[in-house]
Amino acid sequence: MDFDKIKELMDDENRDDFQLPTSLENLKESQMPIAKIRKTMKGEIVMQLVGIVVFFTFPFLVKMYELPRAVYFIFMFITSLMTLGYLAKMGWFLRRTSNVGQQTKETILNFIHDIKLTMEVYKTGIIAGSLLLPVSVTAMFMGIEKYGPDRFSEWFLLQMPTTTLLLVIFGYLLSGVFIYYITVKWADQLYGVHIRKLEEILVQMEE
Amino acid sequence: MELTEQEFLKAITVHKGIIHKVSRIYFEDAIDREDLVQEIILQLWKSLKSFNGESQFSSWMYRVALNTAIVFFKKEKRKPDNYRMPEHVQLEHEAYSDEKEQQLTVFYKAVQELNKIEKALIFQFIEGFSGEEIAKNLGMSPVNVRVKLNRTKKKLQEIIKHQHHGF
C-alpha cells in the first residue's frame, strides 16, 4: 500500500462542505463520559438543594410531638451538612477540566482517575445521605400528632419487644445494603463501562 | 495561551484539515463524525491554556484532536443512525466515484477495522510524524511504536485484501 499516495489523497480531499462553527455558543455540550457524570451531578445538586428546603419546611406545616420533631431536625441537620459538604466537593469537581493536551497515555490515565474519583464522590454522597434518611422519615411519619399517640418516642427509646427491635435493625441494615447495591450498580452500569473501555485502550498500547 | 473566541476559531480554521482527517479516521458514520468534530473543538478551547507555544499550534492540535478521539465514545444506541445502506447500493455508488475518491473510501473503510491506538499510529505515520514523535505523543517507547506500526500496516493491508480492494 502506498501511504504517500494516501496522504496526498487525504490532503487533496474536497473539504468545501466541512465548515467549522463561527461561534462556540452553538456547540453541543461535551459528550465525554466524565462530562456526562458531571451533568448528572449538576442535576443532583439542584435536586438535593430543593430536597433540603422541602424537608426543613415540613415540620412547620404539620403538628408533631416534641421528641420526633427534635430527632427529625437533628438528623435532617446532619444529613444536610453531609449533603452540603458533598455538594461543595462536587462543585470543585465540576470546575475541574480534564487536560487532553498531554501524551495520550497520560491523558487516558488521568481520565480513568478523574472518572473513578468523580464516581466515588458521587456514590459516597448518595449512600451517606440515604443511610440517615430512614430515621428522619420514620420520625416524620410516626411523629405527626393527628395519627394518634407518640409512637415514635417508644420506638426511638427502644421500648419494644426484642423481636421487633431485631426486625427494625434487620430492616434498616437491609435498606442500607439495598441503597448501597443500587447506587453502586447504577453508577457502574452508567459510567463504569467507560472506565473499562479506557482500560482496554491502555492494554492495546501495551500489547 | 490567551485567545479570544474569534481568534481561536480563526486559528483552528487554518488547520481544519487536521480535525477533518481525525474525524474521518475514527468514525465512518457522518453523525458520529460531526459529534467528534464538536467535541474536538470544545476540548481544543478548554485546553487552550495548556498550549504554551513550545510546539507548533498545529502539532498541539494534532495531539488534542487525537487524544479526544481516543477517549471519546460514540453513542451506543441511536436508532435512526443504525440504518446502513445495503451493500449493493454502496458498491454501486463506489462504481460511479472517480478512482481517487474510491481509493480513499476504501482506505477509510479499512481503517475502521483498526482499534483506536492503531488508528492513531497509522494516522500519525501517514501525516509524516517520525517514530520518535509518535512515541512521544502517545507516551509509548519508540521500539513499541515501531513494532506496533509494522503490525498495523500489515493488518491494514490484510483488511483491504480481504475486502478485495488491493491498491
Contacts between the chains, C-beta under 8 A, distances in Angstrom:
chain1	res1	chain2	res2	distance
A	1	B	153	7.3
A	1	B	156	6.8
A	1	B	157	5.4
A	1	B	160	6.9
A	1	B	167	7.0
A	2	B	167	7.7
A	3	B	125	6.8
A	3	B	126	5.3
A	3	B	153	7.8
A	5	B	103	7.6
A	6	B	103	7.7
A	6	B	104	7.4
A	6	B	107	5.5
A	6	B	126	5.8
A	7	B	126	4.9
A	7	B	127	7.0
A	7	B	128	7.1
A	9	B	100	5.7
A	9	B	103	6.2
A	9	B	104	4.7
A	9	B	107	7.7
A	10	B	21	5.6
A	10	B	24	7.8
A	10	B	104	6.9
A	10	B	126	6.9
A	11	B	17	7.1
A	12	B	100	7.6
A	13	B	20	7.7
A	13	B	104	6.5
A	15	B	16	7.0
A	15	B	17	6.7
A	15	B	20	5.6
A	18	B	16	6.7
A	18	B	20	5.0
A	20	B	9	6.6
A	20	B	12	6.4
A	20	B	13	5.3
A	20	B	16	5.4
A	20	B	19	7.4
A	20	B	37	7.8
A	20	B	41	6.8
A	21	B	9	7.3
A	21	B	38	7.9
A	21	B	41	6.9
A	22	B	9	6.8
A	23	B	5	7.1
A	23	B	9	7.6
A	24	B	5	5.6
A	24	B	8	8.0
A	24	B	9	7.4
A	24	B	41	7.3
A	24	B	42	7.7
A	24	B	45	6.1
A	27	B	38	5.2
A	27	B	41	6.3
A	27	B	42	5.8
A	28	B	35	7.3
A	28	B	38	5.4
A	30	B	39	6.3
A	30	B	42	5.3
A	30	B	43	7.7
A	31	B	35	6.2
A	31	B	39	6.0
A	31	B	72	7.1
A	31	B	75	7.6
A	32	B	39	6.8
A	32	B	43	8.0
A	32	B	71	6.6
A	32	B	72	6.5
A	33	B	71	7.9
A	33	B	73	6.8
A	97	B	46	5.1
A	97	B	47	7.7
A	99	B	47	5.9
A	99	B	50	5.4
A	100	B	43	4.9
A	100	B	47	5.5
A	100	B	63	8.0
A	100	B	64	5.2
A	100	B	67	4.3
A	100	B	68	5.4
A	100	B	71	7.1
A	101	B	47	4.3
A	101	B	50	3.9
A	101	B	51	6.5
A	101	B	60	6.4
A	101	B	63	6.2
A	101	B	64	5.3
A	101	B	67	7.5
A	102	B	50	7.6
A	102	B	63	7.9
A	102	B	67	7.5
A	103	B	136	7.1
A	103	B	137	6.5
A	103	B	138	6.5
A	103	B	139	3.5
A	104	B	63	7.9
A	104	B	66	6.8
A	104	B	67	5.4
A	104	B	70	6.0
A	104	B	117	8.0
A	104	B	120	6.7
A	104	B	137	6.4
A	104	B	138	4.4
A	104	B	139	5.6
A	105	B	138	6.4
A	105	B	139	3.0
A	105	B	140	6.8
A	106	B	139	5.6
A	107	B	67	4.5
A	107	B	70	7.5
A	107	B	71	6.5
A	108	B	70	6.9
A	108	B	71	6.3
A	111	B	71	5.2
A	194	B	73	6.5
A	197	B	73	6.2
A	198	B	71	6.5
A	201	B	70	6.3
A	201	B	71	7.9
A	201	B	115	7.7
A	201	B	116	5.6
A	201	B	117	6.4
A	204	B	115	5.2
A	204	B	116	7.0
A	204	B	117	4.5
A	204	B	118	7.6
A	205	B	117	5.4
A	205	B	138	7.0
A	205	B	139	7.8
A	205	B	140	5.9
A	205	B	144	7.9
